Amino acid sequence: MQGLGVTGGAGLAYGALSTLGLAPAPAEAPQRFDPPAMGDLIGRASGKNSVVVLGGGPAGLCAAYELRKAGYDVTVLEARQRPGGRVWSIRNGTSETDLNGETQHCTFSDGHFFNLGATRIPQGHITLDYCRELGVPIQPFGNQNANTLVHYKSDTALSGQSVQYRTAKADVYGYMAELLQKAASRGALDDVLSTADKEALSSFLRDFGDLSSDGRYVGSPRRGYDSEPGAGMNFGAPRQPYPMSDVIRGGLGRNFSFEFDYDQAMMMMTPIGGMDCIYYAFQRKIGLDRIKFGAEATALHNTTDGVRVEFTQGGKRQVVDADYCVCALPPNLVGRLANNLPADVLSALKAAVPVSSGKLGIEYLRRWWELEDRIYGGASNTDKDIAQIMFPYDHFNADRGVVVGYYNTGKRHQAFESLTHKQRLAKAVAEGKTIHGEKYGRDISSSFSGSWRRTKYSEGAWVGWSGSDAHGGVATPEYTKLLAPVQRIYFAGDHLSNAIAWQHGAFTSARDVVTALHTRVAAS
């Protein structure tokens, strides 16, 4: 083994040990997607192999893009006048009439925007691979920020107070460390920890909670200063900790676990200029001649030797026949098409329950969050209906910017869903002022809001499967049913992945469908 290490390096020696069972085998490299190529079909499949794709969102455009690599004749039908589907960046000139009948026109300053749909990309998502492949530049996204605020109701003196995130975190972690330290020192953990274990735990807790030498949390510079330290003898004025009982019962730490989530941990990324830049890049690669915008599908049928899709465009009824169809429409809308899908498939589609969610963008004439609160990105969190206030990650130190006045889901968004835009703005500003003060209601130049259940061609932000966690992980019968093609029709979308509500989920689903379809054609 020593000789192997000298001549072949540590990797070769470690591999030999693994073979002998003397070292753990290295984890296998994750299986990567193998894009289809034209050469796969040479001498096998005859004809032009046509595919019609319903929906120009993430799954539809990804499927079309990958199928084009293998030379398929692809036609994309998209009812909207833009690519991206639920990935929608709102900027100057955006105009939309929602299902409430209200029309909004965005008048943000040039270059300013907010993402009404997807806004962040985890490092592990293949969305970043497509950004690289398509030439879409990216930048960091501030998913959490120590200078933002938390604001919650409770039966303590902290109820309704705005507490800086770093302050809340220092107190919660400090008191938690103190309590665990006391429990260990008083023998409460002797049945699970040895003396050496307790010494190691004590060392960790002193650092984790910034405890005093006697194991107490008495405050910490981590929680911030009432006046910042300066030069000379200006040592600053550290903030004094809140009482332990108030911190525990006040629930200051109720949102801390957000940044621990697998798909929410920093670093997060986002395209420069808006998330929809990804889909305009897909559009360029696929070709405008292959994408029909304003094409609203009305019928979907399997035929004897292919598929037929009927749609309207410009008030005219049209038909497209193809060998196969990739249906990437929201599952809650597919059943409305005239179709010959089996009853069990239609039933499975109904098990995908749309989720209520939406956002409001507020453009301010001055960036008070930077100038007065030293907040650069991240979000303030609250138990009010607005749920969170998200600060811009772009145009730092500019003269203006767009704040997301709320991003909420479920019941908290339903409080906004049926309101007019003016009413949404008024409610959001009133709640925001209780968190960030009167400045939150000043210097507003324009705004735009959207509710996904009130948005035509979506009618939901994402879906949750009946009897399953909303973000996947359970193979319900209905979910499993839609993974298989129905004759020549394949279903694709984030709802058929274990990353529901993420672009990554839509892309992985599209890749699975492309692989299955291409394998089928190559074998025919």
Sequence and secondary structure as in RCSB ss.txt:
>XXXX:A:sequence
MQGLGVTGGAGLAYGALSTLGLAPAPAEAPQRFDPPAMGDLIGRASGKNSVVVLGGGPAGLCAAYELRKAGYDVT
VLEARQRPGGRVWSIRNGTSETDLNGETQHCTFSDGHFFNLGATRIPQGHITLDYCRELGVPIQPFGNQNANTLV
HYKSDTALSGQSVQYRTAKADVYGYMAELLQKAASRGALDDVLSTADKEALSSFLRDFGDLSSDGRYVGSPRRGY
DSEPGAGMNFGAPRQPYPMSDVIRGGLGRNFSFEFDYDQAMMMMTPIGGMDCIYYAFQRKIGLDRIKFGAEATAL
HNTTDGVRVEFTQGGKRQVVDADYCVCALPPNLVGRLANNLPADVLSALKAAVPVSSGKLGIEYLRRWWELEDRI
YGGASNTDKDIAQIMFPYDHFNADRGVVVGYYNTGKRHQAFESLTHKQRLAKAVAEGKTIHGEKYGRDISSSFSG
SWRRTKYSEGAWVGWSGSDAHGGVATPEYTKLLAPVQRIYFAGDHLSNAIAWQHGAFTSARDVVTALHTRVAAS
>XXXX:A:secstr
 HHHHHHHHHHHHHHHHHHTTSS              GGGTTTT  S  EEEEE  SHHHHHHHHHHHHTT EEE
EEESSSSS TT  EEETT EEE TTS EEE    TT EEESS   EETTSTHHHHHHHHT  EEEE    TTSEE
E   SSTTTT EEEHHHHHHHHHHHHHHHHHHHHHTTTTTTT  HHHHHHHHHHHHHHTT  TTS     GGG E
EE   STT   EE     HHHHHHHTTTTTGGGGGSTTTSS EEEETT TTHHHHHHHHHH GGGEEETEEEEEE
EE SSSEEEEEEETTEEEEEEESEEEE S HHHHTTSEE   HHHHHHHHTEEE  EEEEEEEESS HHHHTT  
 S EEEESSTT EEE  SSSTT S EEEEEEEEEHHHHHHHHTS HHHHHHHHHHHHHHHH GGGGSSEEEEEEE
EGGGSTTTSSSSEEETTS TT     HHHHHHHS BTTEEE SGGGSSSTTSHHHHHHHHHHHHHHHHHHHHH 
